[in-house]
């Protein structure tokens, strides 16, 4: 295992392949781990892209089932995770890179684009998370049950009251759209993005398509692209074409 450490933060990461750097962010919400990418649901991006890119993936800080750990940054939950992503790339000596994220990777990518726009060459948001007006507390409720209790059980320094404050700040303080950025930010974002929508409660089709319509350099996949399963290779081909089109020529 490889680890990157910064103060009290310890991030487990893995690399595969060679070429222009491609940061991969697994789905699974706050339980996002490298194993989520390897399961191949809906496809394994490491296997698909390690032949052309230096694929880099990590366990999210404090994910159940992962090997990364660190404090709960209650006042800046999204930025704490983005610090980990950018800090890992700094640790590896990588300035500019591409990024592909699933599920919670969508909000993380928008935050990366806000925090480090000059470093992200292009981004792929697959089945991105977003906020449904009729289900504003969906992510808060999911994580209060499926993330917080296990974390508290293994970390005596963390209480459920802290988890509540963390999740409230993360999902209830700005409970609209994609959580991390505003519509105006997306409207002015000049980074090429490819969006592959989904349509389940945690991955609202309407939010994904709104972001695609707002972002001036956005492309969007066919929909549905995961069903029937015969469509998945077509979506992967589109991702590959998108990444090749925006990969720096010197890479």
Number of C-alpha atoms within 10 A of each C-alpha: 6 9 14 18 16 13 6 8 15 19 23 21 19 13 17 16 17 14 14 19 23 29 24 23 29 28 24 16 20 20 21 25 27 24 16 17 24 14 11 12 11 15 15 16 20 22 14 14 20 18 13 16 21 19 25 22 22 28 26 28 24 25 20 21 15 18 19 21 19 17 13 18 15 17 13 13 17 20 17 17 18 18 15 21 22 18 17 23 18 13 13 11 9 14 12 18 19 21 22 24 23 27 23 25 25 28 22 26 25 23 20 24 22 16 15 13 16 14 16 21 19 25 28 26 27 27 27 28 31 27 23 20 10 8 11 16 16 15 23 20 14 14 17 15 11 15 19 24 17 15 18 16 12 10 12 8 10 16 14 14 10 16 21 17 15 21 20 19 19 21 22 17 10 16 20 18 21 25 21 22 17 14 15 10 15 23 15 12 19 16 20 18 27 23 23 26 27 23 16 10 15 20 22 19 20 16 21 25 16 13 21 21 15 16 22 16 17 20 16 19 16 13 14 15 20 20 10 8 11 10 14 16 14 15 19 18 12 18 22 14 12 18 25 12 11 15 17 12 8 5 8
